[in-house]
Amino acid sequence: MASSPNNRRHWRKFPLRYILPVLRALIEMRTLKIHICKPVAKPTKSVWHRIEAVYLGLALIAIVAFLLIVSVLIFYRTYFPGSISAEHGDWAEFGTFLGGVLTPAFSFLTFLALLVTIIFQRFELKNSQSSLFLIREELELAKAAAEKTEEFNKNESERAELFNMIKFVHNEINNLHSSKVDFAEDSTLGFFFSSSASSKGISSIPKNGDPVTDHDRVILADLCDYITELSNYLNNYEGKFGASALTYYYKKRHATASNRLIEKGFLLKPMLGAFEEIGYSWTAPDLTK
């Protein structure tokens, strides 16, 4: 049964009608230039559009393959009408016909599918690299934040520890100030060494080497130890955290005791560096310099 000229033109145009859109999509996606891109900060919209185009290309290839099989069967049925044969030779000839017509077409479609698959893998790798890059950045930021937090907590812990030691020594000195002394009748140590001590009592304070009772010797020795310890703590605090109202307060409270112990020869001036300069400024990094 012969086909009309219109039918013949139809069969010639049939493959191109479905193959051209796939080729156009492949060209737009630049399939001939396959390479691994460097990781980007985040996937762009064009990347997602291209991934959608990959899926569309695979779907089109599958549709073209299906339509190609159907068209070949229709073509064979149109030009070779008749009932289904029971002869083995007829089926062999039919198989040879299908293999000769469909094998080149399927080979080409397989090649196109392979290109589309490579493109899909390329975009998958690109997205994976982008995700890994973002995760690495987030981990680095989290690590930096954790290090800063740890450093801050460490500094605050050390600051609190120094403050507690300064406060403890300050309380011990105040307790000594309430102790009675034998070198002055009816007087306490604070009358001569506290921040409010009058200058009139300086002459009554014994010098280093003067005879004193064992009670006064113990009290004066404890006072020397505590003043020296307080000076060391204040120097350590200012060296790490700078001058503050805290260091100014304790320097001011015990400057009198420091000066009088040096004047009477119980301590040396270099031993009490924290009390050499009591001036306070918010911007001063170290008052001992």
SVG drawing of the C-alpha trace seen along z (x, -y; Angstrom):
<svg xmlns="http://www.w3.org/2000/svg" viewBox="-4 -66 72 86">
<polyline fill="none" stroke="black" stroke-width="0.4" points="0.0,0.0 1.7,-3.2 1.7,-6.4 0.8,-9.8 3.4,-12.6 2.1,-14.4 2.6,-11.3 6.2,-11.0 7.0,-14.6 5.4,-13.9 7.7,-10.9 10.8,-12.9 10.1,-15.7 9.0,-13.5 12.5,-12.9 13.7,-16.5 10.5,-17.8 11.5,-16.0 15.3,-16.0 15.8,-19.7 14.5,-20.9 16.9,-18.5 19.8,-19.7 18.9,-23.3 18.8,-22.7 22.1,-20.9 23.7,-23.8 22.4,-26.3 23.8,-24.4 27.2,-24.3 27.6,-20.6 30.8,-20.6 32.6,-22.6 32.5,-20.3 34.8,-21.3 34.8,-21.4 34.1,-24.8 35.5,-26.3 33.1,-26.3 30.9,-29.4 29.5,-31.0 26.0,-29.7 24.1,-28.1 22.6,-30.7 19.2,-30.6 20.9,-29.8 22.3,-26.6 18.9,-25.4 17.5,-26.3 20.2,-24.3 19.5,-21.3 15.9,-21.5 17.0,-21.6 19.0,-18.4 15.9,-16.6 13.9,-18.0 16.5,-16.8 16.4,-13.2 12.6,-13.3 12.7,-14.5 15.2,-11.8 12.9,-9.1 9.9,-10.6 11.8,-10.7 12.9,-7.0 9.3,-5.9 7.9,-7.9 10.7,-6.6 9.7,-3.0 6.0,-3.8 6.7,-5.6 8.8,-2.7 6.1,-0.2 3.4,-2.4 5.7,-2.9 6.2,0.9 2.5,1.6 1.7,-1.1 4.0,0.2 3.8,3.9 0.1,4.6 -1.2,8.0 -1.9,10.3 0.7,11.4 2.9,14.1 3.6,17.5 6.8,18.0 10.1,17.8 11.8,16.3 9.3,13.4 10.0,12.5 13.8,12.7 13.4,10.2 11.2,8.0 13.9,8.1 16.6,7.2 14.5,4.3 14.0,2.9 17.7,3.4 18.9,1.6 16.5,-1.3 16.5,-1.8 20.1,-0.9 21.7,-4.0 19.0,-6.2 19.2,-4.6 23.0,-4.9 22.7,-8.7 20.0,-9.0 22.3,-7.0 25.1,-9.5 22.8,-12.4 21.6,-10.8 25.3,-10.2 26.0,-13.9 23.0,-14.9 24.0,-12.5 27.5,-14.1 26.0,-17.5 23.8,-16.4 26.8,-14.9 28.7,-18.1 25.9,-20.2 25.6,-17.8 29.3,-18.0 29.1,-21.8 26.3,-22.0 28.1,-19.6 31.2,-21.7 29.2,-24.8 27.5,-23.2 30.8,-22.0 32.3,-25.4 29.4,-27.0 29.6,-24.4 33.4,-25.0 32.9,-28.7 30.2,-28.2 32.5,-25.8 35.3,-28.3 33.1,-31.1 31.8,-28.8 35.3,-27.9 36.4,-31.5 33.4,-32.5 34.1,-29.5 37.7,-30.6 36.7,-34.2 34.2,-33.0 36.7,-30.7 39.3,-33.5 36.7,-35.9 35.6,-33.3 39.3,-32.6 40.0,-36.4 36.9,-36.9 37.8,-33.9 41.3,-35.2 39.9,-38.7 37.5,-37.4 40.2,-35.3 42.6,-38.3 39.7,-40.4 38.9,-37.9 42.5,-37.7 42.8,-41.5 39.6,-41.7 40.8,-38.9 44.1,-40.7 42.3,-44.0 40.0,-42.4 43.0,-40.9 44.7,-44.3 41.5,-45.8 41.4,-43.1 44.9,-44.0 44.0,-47.7 41.6,-46.8 44.4,-45.1 45.8,-46.8 49.5,-47.8 51.9,-48.1 54.1,-50.9 51.2,-53.4 48.9,-53.3 45.2,-52.6 45.8,-52.7 45.1,-50.3 47.3,-49.6 44.8,-51.4 45.4,-54.7 48.9,-54.8 48.5,-52.9 44.9,-53.3 44.0,-55.7 42.6,-58.1 45.6,-58.0 46.9,-61.4 50.4,-62.5 50.9,-63.3 51.3,-59.7 54.3,-59.0 56.8,-59.7 55.2,-57.1 55.7,-54.3 58.9,-52.3 61.6,-51.9 63.0,-48.7 65.4,-47.5 63.8,-49.3 62.9,-47.1 59.2,-46.1 57.1,-43.5 56.6,-40.1 52.9,-41.1 53.8,-44.2 56.5,-42.4 54.0,-39.8 51.4,-42.5 54.0,-44.6 55.4,-41.5 51.9,-40.5 51.1,-44.0 54.3,-44.0 53.4,-40.7 49.9,-41.7 50.9,-45.1 53.6,-43.4 51.1,-40.7 48.5,-43.4 51.0,-45.3 51.9,-42.2 48.2,-41.4 47.5,-45.0 50.5,-45.0 49.3,-41.7 45.8,-43.0 46.9,-46.2 49.4,-44.4 46.7,-42.1 43.5,-44.2 44.7,-47.8 44.1,-50.4 40.6,-50.7 38.5,-52.2 39.1,-48.9 42.9,-49.3 42.6,-53.0 40.4,-52.3 42.7,-49.7 45.8,-51.8 44.2,-54.8 43.1,-52.8 46.5,-51.4 48.9,-54.0 49.4,-55.4 50.5,-52.0 52.8,-51.5 54.5,-54.9 55.0,-54.6 56.4,-51.0 58.9,-52.3 59.7,-55.4 60.3,-53.3 62.5,-50.8 60.3,-47.8 59.9,-47.5 61.9,-48.7 60.3,-51.0 60.9,-48.6 58.9,-46.0 55.8,-48.1 55.7,-49.1 51.9,-49.3 51.9,-52.2 54.5,-54.4 51.9,-56.2 48.2,-56.2 46.9,-58.5 44.1,-57.0 43.0,-57.4 40.5,-55.3 43.0,-55.3 46.2,-54.5 47.3,-51.0 49.6,-50.5 50.0,-52.8 53.3,-51.2 55.2,-52.5"/>
</svg>
